[in-house]
Amino acid sequence: MMKRIRDYTVKELAAVVLPVTLAVAVAFWITFKFVEPAPPRVVVMSTGGEGGAYQAYGLRYQAILAKDGVTLELRPSSGAVENVARLRDPESDVSVAFVQGGVAKAADPPVLETLGSVYYEPLWVFYRGRAEIDKVNELEGKRIAVGPEGSGTRKLALAILDASGLGGAKVGLVDLGGSGAADALIGGAVDAAFIVAGPEAEIVRRLIQEEGIQLMSFSRASAYVARLPYLHKLVLPRGSLDLVRDLPREDVALVAPTADLVTKESLHPAIAYLLLAAAREVHGGPGPFHRAGEFPSPESVDFPLSSQAERFYRSGPPFLQRYLPFWAATLVDRMIVLLVPLFAVAVPLFRIVPGLYAWRVRRKVYRWYGELKFLEEEVRNRQHGDDPSDELARLAEIEAEVSDIRVPLGFAHEVYTLRMHVKLVREMLEQGSASGSTGG
């Protein structure tokens, strides 16, 4: 008997719990489809030429990300133009790169995103001779080193020359950049060189001290900024490069784009926040041309700001990443999303399981009350002398069914109460039958 009751209990529980469990499993599956995968352990960054600023900064990012267990793999390149090409190549594994402002247009597919600008990249125009030159168009007819193909320096130089009316064959373009351009300028192979570098760069300090080499001050810097909106006007104060030698010997006006940290749209959000935190650590201090805290900055003209960057500049790193190690924070963040169906679906569903289970058990009992009620009405309305055999036969069927009901012990009183009610109806039938016989 006890085994039959246990089997019945298991059967009823399964009939209730299995559909609820299935509903929760479906909710988890749907939620999982929208949960971000775990962040990658390896991220590839395209930098720039060997020994350049992009590579130097990339190494600093690499060391910072390594503390959180993320390997930042650095890929040298010819410069910003090649970096953009790598980001736009669907076959490339490069997901983040330094890109000079003005080298790409946001409308060019596929759309890339920026984490913000991270520092100024001033343009230095060095030239040979004693005569003062403060306008780019005064370089007409001269041989100018404008940087190699694929470099941001070359693209910026060509834009400046074109805006100054020196497009076409009005100048001789030489595909040299960096130390090669400096050597050619000092050796007389070129008359001028366009160089994009920070004021601390060795090439800048080398040329500013070279006898017979002059640094051009952009007398029309504001006009270039108005013409090319990705440029900024900077002022290099007198003596800021070398106080002892008083270099430069007067304030110098420069123009500069910013370097942007550009990513593919597919970059994992957690990695984006990690890179933004690294950018704040690397670029957040003061510099010759900016105040502390000015970089990284959400201002960018080439690419839309990523949603992670918008939140970062508005309210800082995500809450969990402020107090937990990176991998712990990302794990908890993903688990929170997965727990949504537990609280939104599972808890309410499992709260109704006891009531649903009780209803399924009790309906085995309560269904016979309808039969008894109908039979009781017939007994009350029957005429004296009517044959009660049909009612008694139906009552016997009900008694047989009721005696076969198996319920858990917690519901046994329901069955006993039903049996008492069956007995009451039988007594009514028997009393009616006896009174009918007596009256006859």
C-alpha positions in Angstrom: 0.0 0.0 0.0 2.7 2.5 1.0 4.6 1.7 -2.2 1.5 2.6 -4.3 1.1 5.8 -2.4 4.8 6.7 -2.9 4.5 5.9 -6.6 1.4 8.1 -6.9 3.2 10.9 -5.1 6.2 10.8 -7.4 3.9 10.7 -10.4 1.9 13.7 -9.3 5.1 15.6 -8.4 6.6 14.8 -11.8 3.5 16.0 -13.6 3.8 19.4 -11.9 7.6 19.8 -11.6 8.6 18.7 -15.0 6.7 21.3 -17.0 7.9 24.0 -14.6 11.5 22.8 -14.9 11.1 22.8 -18.7 9.8 26.4 -18.7 12.8 27.5 -16.5 15.2 25.7 -18.8 13.7 27.4 -21.9 14.1 30.8 -20.1 17.7 30.1 -19.3 18.4 29.1 -22.9 16.8 32.2 -24.2 18.8 34.3 -21.8 22.0 32.5 -22.6 21.6 33.5 -26.3 21.9 37.1 -25.2 24.7 36.7 -22.7 28.1 37.9 -23.9 30.7 35.2 -24.1 33.6 35.3 -21.7 36.2 37.9 -22.7 39.2 36.6 -24.8 42.5 35.9 -23.1 44.4 37.3 -26.1 43.7 40.7 -27.8 45.6 41.9 -30.9 46.6 45.5 -31.3 48.1 47.1 -34.4 50.6 49.8 -33.4 53.1 51.5 -35.8 56.7 51.4 -36.9 59.5 50.0 -34.8 60.6 52.5 -32.1 57.6 54.8 -32.8 55.2 56.3 -30.3 52.4 53.9 -31.1 54.7 50.9 -30.3 56.0 52.6 -27.1 52.4 53.2 -25.9 51.4 49.7 -26.9 54.1 48.2 -24.7 52.7 50.2 -21.7 49.2 48.9 -22.5 50.5 45.4 -22.8 52.1 45.5 -19.3 48.9 46.9 -17.7 46.6 44.3 -19.3 48.9 41.5 -18.4 48.2 42.3 -14.7 44.6 41.2 -15.4 45.6 38.1 -17.2 44.9 39.5 -20.7 47.7 39.1 -23.3 47.9 42.2 -25.6 49.7 41.0 -28.8 51.3 43.9 -30.6 51.5 44.0 -34.4 53.9 46.6 -36.0 52.6 48.5 -39.0 53.5 51.3 -41.4 51.2 53.6 -39.5 47.6 54.7 -39.0 46.4 54.1 -42.5 47.5 50.5 -42.4 46.0 50.2 -38.9 42.6 51.3 -40.2 42.8 48.8 -43.1 43.6 46.0 -40.6 40.6 46.9 -38.5 38.3 47.0 -41.5 39.6 43.6 -42.9 37.1 40.9 -41.7 39.9 38.3 -42.0 42.2 40.3 -39.7 42.4 39.3 -36.0 43.4 42.9 -35.1 40.6 44.3 -32.8 42.2 47.6 -31.6 44.7 50.1 -32.9 46.1 53.6 -32.6 44.8 55.8 -35.4 45.8 59.3 -36.2 42.8 61.7 -36.4 41.9 62.6 -40.0 43.2 59.5 -41.7 39.8 57.8 -42.1 36.1 58.7 -42.5 33.5 57.2 -40.2 31.1 56.6 -43.1 33.5 54.1 -44.8 32.2 50.6 -44.2 32.5 48.6 -42.0 31.8 51.1 -39.2 34.5 51.2 -36.5 34.2 52.6 -33.0 36.5 54.7 -30.9 37.3 54.5 -27.2 38.3 58.2 -27.4 41.3 60.3 -28.2 44.4 59.7 -26.1 47.0 62.4 -26.8 48.0 65.1 -29.3 50.2 64.2 -32.2 51.9 67.5 -33.2 53.1 68.1 -36.7 56.6 69.4 -37.0 57.9 71.0 -40.2 61.7 71.3 -40.2 63.5 72.9 -43.1 67.0 73.8 -44.2 68.3 77.3 -44.4 68.6 80.5 -42.4 65.6 82.4 -43.8 62.5 82.3 -41.7 59.5 80.4 -43.1 56.1 80.6 -41.4 53.8 79.6 -44.3 53.6 76.2 -45.8 53.2 77.6 -49.4 56.7 79.1 -49.0 58.0 75.5 -49.5 57.0 75.5 -53.1 59.5 73.8 -55.4 61.3 72.1 -52.5 62.0 68.5 -51.9 59.9 67.4 -48.9 59.9 64.2 -46.9 56.3 63.4 -46.2 56.5 59.9 -44.7 56.1 56.4 -46.2 53.0 55.1 -47.9 50.4 53.9 -45.3 51.5 56.3 -42.6 49.4 58.9 -40.9 52.2 61.4 -41.4 52.0 61.2 -45.1 48.2 61.6 -45.2 48.4 64.6 -42.9 51.3 66.2 -44.9 49.4 65.8 -48.1 46.3 67.4 -46.6 48.3 70.4 -45.3 50.1 70.8 -48.7 46.9 70.6 -50.6 45.2 73.1 -48.3 48.2 75.4 -48.9 47.9 75.2 -52.7 50.9 72.9 -53.1 49.2 69.9 -54.6 50.2 68.2 -57.8 53.9 68.8 -58.9 54.5 72.0 -57.1 56.7 70.2 -54.5 58.9 67.1 -54.7 57.5 64.4 -52.5 60.0 62.0 -50.9 58.7 58.8 -49.2 60.8 59.1 -46.1 59.7 59.4 -42.4 61.2 59.2 -39.0 64.9 58.9 -38.6 65.3 58.4 -42.4 63.7 61.8 -43.0 65.9 63.4 -40.4 69.1 61.9 -41.9 68.0 63.1 -45.4 67.3 66.6 -44.1 70.6 66.9 -42.3 72.4 65.5 -45.3 70.7 67.8 -47.8 68.9 65.1 -49.7 65.6 66.9 -48.9 64.8 70.5 -48.1 62.1 70.0 -45.6 60.5 67.2 -43.5 57.0 66.7 -42.1 57.3 64.7 -38.9 54.5 63.7 -36.5 55.9 63.0 -33.0 55.7 64.1 -29.4 58.0 66.8 -28.1 59.9 64.2 -26.1 60.8 62.2 -29.3 64.5 61.8 -29.9 64.1 62.9 -33.6 62.5 66.2 -32.5 65.3 67.0 -30.0 67.9 66.0 -32.5 66.6 68.3 -35.3 65.9 71.3 -33.0 69.6 71.3 -32.0 71.0 70.7 -35.5 72.8 73.7 -37.0 71.2 75.0 -40.2 67.8 73.3 -39.5 64.9 75.4 -38.6 61.5 74.6 -37.1 58.5 76.3 -38.8 55.9 78.1 -36.7 52.5 77.9 -38.4 51.5 81.6 -38.6 48.1 80.5 -40.0 47.5 77.6 -37.6 44.0 78.8 -36.8 43.1 78.8 -40.5 44.3 75.2 -40.8 42.2 74.2 -37.8 39.2 75.9 -39.3 39.8 74.1 -42.7 40.6 70.7 -41.2 38.4 70.1 -38.2 40.4 67.1 -36.9 43.3 69.5 -36.2 44.1 71.5 -33.0 46.3 74.5 -32.5 49.1 74.0 -30.1 51.8 76.4 -28.8 55.2 75.1 -27.9 56.6 77.6 -25.3 60.0 79.2 -25.7 62.7 77.1 -24.0 60.4 74.1 -23.4 62.6 71.6 -25.3 65.9 72.8 -23.8 66.0 75.5 -21.2 69.8 75.7 -21.1 70.1 76.3 -24.9 66.8 78.2 -24.9 65.2 75.9 -27.5 63.1 76.9 -29.2 64.1 80.5 -29.0 60.5 81.8 -29.4 57.0 80.4 -29.0 56.2 78.1 -31.9 52.6 77.5 -33.2 51.9 73.9 -34.3 48.9 72.0 -35.6 48.1 68.6 -34.3 45.6 65.8 -34.7 44.8 63.5 -31.9 45.7 59.8 -31.7 42.5 57.7 -31.2 42.1 54.3 -29.7 39.9 52.7 -32.4 38.3 49.2 -32.2 36.1 46.9 -34.1 32.5 46.8 -33.1 32.9 43.2 -32.1 35.4 44.0 -29.4 34.2 42.4 -26.1 32.7 45.1 -23.8 34.9 43.9 -20.8 38.0 44.3 -22.9 36.9 47.8 -23.9 36.6 48.8 -20.3 40.0 47.3 -19.6 41.6 49.3 -22.4 39.8 52.5 -21.2 41.2 52.0 -17.7 44.7 51.4 -19.2 44.3 54.6 -21.4 43.5 56.6 -18.3 46.6 55.2 -16.5 48.9 55.8 -19.5 47.6 59.1 -20.8 45.9 60.7 -17.8 48.9 62.7 -16.6 49.9 66.2 -17.6 51.9 66.8 -20.8 53.5 69.7 -22.7 50.3 70.4 -24.5 47.6 69.2 -22.1 46.5 69.3 -18.5 46.2 66.3 -16.2 42.9 64.4 -16.8 42.4 65.9 -20.2 43.1 62.5 -21.8 41.6 60.1 -22.6 38.9 62.2 -24.1 35.5 61.4 -25.7 36.1 64.0 -28.4 36.7 62.3 -31.8 35.7 63.4 -35.3 36.4 60.3 -37.3 34.5 57.5 -35.5 31.5 57.1 -33.3 32.1 56.7 -29.6 31.4 53.1 -28.4 28.6 52.6 -25.9 31.2 51.4 -23.3 33.2 54.5 -23.7 30.2 56.7 -23.3 29.4 55.0 -20.0 33.0 55.1 -18.9 33.4 58.9 -19.5 30.0 59.5 -17.8 30.4 57.3 -14.7 33.8 55.6 -14.7 34.5 51.8 -14.8 31.7 49.3 -14.2 30.8 48.9 -10.6 32.1 45.3 -10.3 35.4 46.1 -12.0 36.0 48.8 -9.3 36.1 46.3 -6.5 36.8 42.9 -8.0 39.7 41.5 -10.1 38.9 41.6 -13.8 38.0 38.0 -14.3 36.0 37.8 -11.1 34.1 40.9 -12.2 33.3 39.5 -15.6 32.2 36.2 -14.2 29.9 37.7 -11.7 28.5 40.1 -14.4 27.6 37.2 -16.6 26.2 35.1 -13.8 23.9 38.0 -12.8 22.5 38.0 -16.4 22.0 34.2 -16.2 20.3 34.5 -12.8 17.6 36.8 -14.3 15.4 33.9 -15.4 15.8 32.3 -11.9 14.3 35.3 -10.2 11.9 36.4 -13.0 10.7 32.9 -14.0 11.9 30.1 -11.8 11.0 31.6 -8.4 7.4 32.5 -9.3 6.8 29.2 -11.1 8.2 27.1 -8.2 6.2 29.1 -5.7 3.0 27.8 -7.4 4.3 24.2 -7.5 2.9 23.3 -4.0 -0.5 24.8 -4.7 -0.6 23.1 -8.2 0.5 19.8 -6.7 -2.2 20.0 -4.0 -4.9 20.9 -6.6 -3.9 17.8 -8.7 -4.2 15.6 -5.6 -7.4 17.1 -4.4 -9.1 17.0 -7.8 -9.0 13.2 -7.5 -11.2 13.6 -4.5 -13.3 16.6 -5.4 -14.5 15.2 -8.7 -16.7 12.7 -6.8 -18.5 15.4 -4.8 -20.2 16.5 -8.0 -21.4 12.9 -8.6 -22.6 12.7 -4.9 -24.3 16.1 -5.1 -26.2 15.0 -8.2 -27.1 11.7 -6.7 -28.3 13.4 -3.5 -30.6 15.7 -5.4 -32.1 12.7 -7.1 -32.7 11.1 -3.7 -34.4 14.2 -2.4 -36.6 14.6 -5.4 -37.6 10.9 -5.8 -41.2 9.9 -5.1 -42.1 7.5 -2.4 -42.3 4.0 -3.7 -39.8 4.6 -6.6 -37.3 1.8 -7.0 -33.9 3.0 -5.6 -31.9 0.2 -7.3 -30.4 2.5 -9.9 -29.2 5.0 -7.4 -27.8 2.3 -5.2 -26.0 0.8 -8.2 -24.4 4.2 -9.0 -23.5 4.8 -5.4 -21.8 1.4 -5.3 -19.7 2.4 -8.3 -18.8 5.6 -6.6 -17.8 3.7 -3.4 -15.6 1.4 -5.4 -13.9 4.3 -7.1 -13.4 6.2 -3.9 -12.0 3.1 -2.1 -9.4 2.9 -4.8 -8.1 6.5 -4.4 -4.5 6.7 -3.3 -3.2 10.0 -2.0 -0.2 11.1 0.1 -0.7 10.8 3.8 -1.0 14.6 4.1 -4.2 14.4 2.1 -5.7 11.2 3.7 -8.2 13.2 5.6 -9.7 14.4 2.3 -10.4 10.8 1.3 -11.9 9.9 4.7 -14.2 12.9 4.6 -15.3 11.9 1.1 -16.1 8.3 2.3 -18.2 9.8 5.2 -20.2 11.8 2.7 -20.7 8.7 0.5 -21.9 6.9 3.6 -24.4 9.7 4.4 -25.9 9.5 0.9 -26.2 5.7 1.2 -28.0 6.2 4.5 -30.4 8.6 2.8 -31.1 6.1 0.1 -31.6 3.3 2.5 -33.9 5.3 4.7 -35.9 6.4 1.7 -36.2 2.8 0.6 -37.2 1.6 4.0 -39.9 4.3 4.4 -41.2 3.4 1.0 -41.5 -0.2 1.9 -43.3 0.6 5.2 -45.7 2.9 3.5 -46.6 0.1 1.0 
